[in-house]
Amino acid sequence: MAEPFSLLLPYYANDTGEYLDRSLRSAVQEQSRPPDEVVLVQDGPVGDDLRAVVARFRASSPVPVTVVDLQQNLGLGRALDAGLAACRYDVVARQDADDISLPQRFATLVPLIEAGGDLVGSGLLEFGTDETDVVGQRTPPTDPATIARYARFHSPFNHPSVVYRRSAVQAVGGYEDLPLLEDYWLFVRMIHHGARVRNVAEPLIHYRVGAGAFARRGGTRLLRSEIELQRRMRRLGFTTTAECARNLLVRGGYRLVPETVRRQAYRRRFHTRLR
């Protein structure tokens, strides 16, 4: 039975109006199964460029639009928790402000939730200067048992691709505050508490890879979050002591190596280069 669903999309000062406009069009007007509402979360003050895009979208959107205006920048996890609280529907699709959904994305993923899933995602295509400049592909594990095993070492979902039940997310406490790794921590808790999970290998979203993508995957701030993530996973009983130590060594070390080394390691482990 078809269920209505919400699109949840946060944006903040460093986002670009042009990218946000393209992202919204791809997730609403261009979908073969569009969302029944859009919830935008403005995470702190933004410039005129972004405000103008949001105003135009609200005026022309074929579905209701709610804007959650956070007066201060709270970070992605807390912004998403605020957005989830504002969603009318239990089925929620995620999107980021600079990514582009393929037209069949929701028509493919939402029925998997309607059939009994709690959390589903898909593969994605990485692109550079524009969406025709496809440079790589990420294909996640697909069956539930493989997803659960994989999650002990890596995030098993491409976060911008996911659709989930809000009730299942809120049942484990929502995103919580873990800068830059809040999505992985959410997925771990959902899997640990028995959420019904699945991925489809088909890439259903274009993921923008900017010049700073690999710089953001390293540094002391992310290392601190990585250490805290591994502590939480161990306390939860999701990983063994040996797995925790392995993750601290491998994943923690990845955060500290030079950006060029990090780029090469990422390409070897996660990425299928297309050209």
Sequence and secondary structure as in RCSB ss.txt:
>XXXX:A:sequence
MAEPFSLLLPYYANDTGEYLDRSLRSAVQEQSRPPDEVVLVQDGPVGDDLRAVVARFRASSPVPVTVVDLQQNLG
LGRALDAGLAACRYDVVARQDADDISLPQRFATLVPLIEAGGDLVGSGLLEFGTDETDVVGQRTPPTDPATIARY
ARFHSPFNHPSVVYRRSAVQAVGGYEDLPLLEDYWLFVRMIHHGARVRNVAEPLIHYRVGAGAFARRGGTRLLRS
EIELQRRMRRLGFTTTAECARNLLVRGGYRLVPETVRRQAYRRRFHTRLR
>XXXX:A:secstr
    EEEEEEE TTS HHHHHHHHHHHTTT SS  SEEEEEEES   HHHHHHHHHHHHH SS EEEEEESS   
HHHHHHHHHHH SSSEEEE  TT EE TTHHHHHHHHHHTT SEEEEEEEEESSSTT EEEEE    SHHHHHHH
TTTS  S GGG EEEHHHHHHTT S S TTTHHHHHHHHHHHTT  EEEEEEEEEEEE  TTTTTTT SHHHHHH
HHHHHHHHHHHTSS HHHHHHHHHHHHHHHHS HHHHHHHHHHHH EE  
